[in-house]
Amino acid sequence: MTLRNRFLDAIIDGELGNGITITRQEFMRFFSNKNPTTTGCFLSNSEIETGAPHSPNYTHFTLRISEGRYYVHPGAIQARMVERGLL
C-alpha cells in the first residue's frame, strides 16, 4: 500500500488528524516507522498549490492552512472511499 493510501485510510478511519485537517507533527508521529526523509516532506510535496513545481511525481491533494497544518482535499478522501468500497 502506498503512503498516500495509508494516510488517506488513517484520515477516513479516524486514526489520524482532526476531521480532514492534520498537522505535520501528527503525520510524522503516526508514520514514525517510515523513512523520515519521506515523511518529513510528504505533506508539503502533496500541496495542490505549491507542490507541483518541485514535486511533479506526487499526487497533489493537500492545502496548507498555516505553518505545519494541512487540509486534506475532500475529493481525495471521496476517491479513496470509493476505491475501498465505502461509497
Secondary structure by P-SEA (a helix, b strand, c coil): ccaaaaaaaaaaaccccccccccaaaaaaaacccccccccccccccccccccccccccccccccccccbbbccaaaaaaaaaaaccc
